[in-house]
Amino acid sequence: MHTVGVFEAKNGLSALLDEVEAGGEVIITRRGKPVARLAPMESGFSRAKARAAAAGLRHASKGQTLDGLSLKDLISEGRR
């Protein structure tokens, strides 16, 4: 990670994007103060995050009941 000023960032944006695409990060400053960070985008899907989310949902739903309603009843209620 390194720091560049606004003028340098404007004039060398393509090179900065190449650096970020390779996994680096760039801090952009204005008058010596950080104002922005260029960082790689996260991929759209993470299997580990999806599994963690599913496990959290399973954990949160333990002990929850439908008070005698069936799934079919709930679907019908939602269609009204």
Residue pairs with C-beta under 8 A, 6 or more apart in sequence:
1 24
1 25
1 26
1 27
2 24
2 26
2 27
3 26
3 27
3 28
3 29
3 34
4 12
4 16
4 26
4 27
4 28
4 29
5 28
5 29
5 30
6 28
6 29
6 30
6 35
9 16
9 26
9 28
16 26
16 38
17 38
19 26
20 26
20 38
20 39
20 40
21 40
23 40
24 40
25 37
25 38
25 39
25 40
26 37
26 38
27 34
27 36
27 37
27 38
28 34
28 35
28 36
28 37
28 38
29 35
66 74
